[in-house]
């Protein structure tokens, strides 16, 4: 018995060139598949178009990166900063210092005694509520 199903798609050289171009222009795989009239699975399963997707994107990234580096090396400050942040680990940092009144130390107030008193008050209210209701949890 022979193989079942349709014959695998073999793209033309023109279709492969379009895939490479569209990938380089930043189109998604879904968009590229729609433009050439195939499914995304068909596009990515075919060896020639899968390679065209990768190469098209990589070529454009290399061109843009080269342009950025040329601008940075020619004195464009924004390009130099962007390149160094993304490639050399540079980052901007903001230092925030906190001080108390008039630049003095921050004053810390001890509130544990108040917290203990609050806890005792809540416990007392809870026990009075339980005693006043006259019901237990098991008598429903």
N, C-alpha and C positions, 0 to 999 in steps of 0.2 A: 504494500500500500504506500502511496505517496503522501507527502505532507498536505495537511488540510489548511485552509485559510488563504487569504490573499498573499500575493507575492510581496515581500518587503519593499518598501519605497526606496527608490534610488534617485536621489536628487540630481538635477542637472547642474552643470558648472555655474549657470546663472543663478540658480536657487541657492547654492552654497555661497556665492559671492554676496547675494542679498542678505543672507543670515549673518555673514561676517560684518557687513556694513551696518545693518540694524543693531547688532550687538555692540558694535563700536560707538554707535550713537546713543547708547543707553537704553534702548528698548528692552522690555522684559521678555522672557521666553514666551509667555502667553501672547504678547503683542506680536512678536516675530512669527509665531506659529499661525496666528490669524492672518497676518499679511501675506504669508505664502500658501495659505489654505490647507494647513496640516494641523494635527493635534500637537500639543506640547510633548506628549510621550513619543510620538513619531519623530519629532524634531530632535529630542535628546537621545533616543535610542540609536539613531543613525550615526555611524562613526564620523562621517564627513561633516555633517551639520553640527554634531556635538563639539567637534574640534573647532569649527568655524565660530561657534558661540564663545568659546574660551579665547581664541586668538583675537577675534574682533574686539572684545572687551579689553584684553591685555594690551593690545596695540594702542588703543586710545588712552588707557591709563598711563602708558609709557610716554606718549606724546604730551599729555597734560603735565605729567610730572617733570618732563624735560623743560617745558615752557616755564613752569613755576621755578625750577632751579635757575634757569637763565635769568629770569626777572630778579630773583633773590641775589644772584651774583652780580647783577648790574646795578644794585643799590636800592631796589624796591623794598622798603622797610616792611610793609605788610606781608609781602611774599616771604621775606626772610623770617619773620616772626612765625608765620603759619608753618613754614617748613620745619623750623626748629622745634615748635610745639609738637608737631605730628611725627617727626622723625628722630629727634634728639632728646625727647623726654622733657623739654622745657615746659614750665607751667607758671602761671601767674599765681601769686599768693597774696592774701590779705591778712594782715596781722591786726587782731582786735584785742585791745587791752581793756579790762574792766577795772574800774576804781570806785571807791565809795564817794561820799560827799566831799566836795572841794578837792578831789584828787587823792584823798586819803584811802586807807584800807577799807575794804568792804566790811561793814559791821554785821556780825552774826548774832542772832538772838536765840538763846536756849529756850525751847518750848516743850521740852519733855514733861515737865511738871504739869503744864496745861493739858497736854495730850493724855496723861494718866488720869487727870480729873475728868476729862471729857469721856474717856472710856468707862470710868466708874459711873458717870451719869447715865450713859446709854444702857449699861448693864442693869442699873437700878430701874430705869423706865421699862426695860424689857421684862424684868421679874414682876413688876407691878401689873403690867399688862397681862401677863400669863396668869397671875393670881386673880385678877379681876374678871377674866373671861369665864372662869369656872369650867372650862372644857379641856379635855386632853386630846392629843393628836389621834388616839386610837378609838375615840367614841364618835364616829361619824355615822 
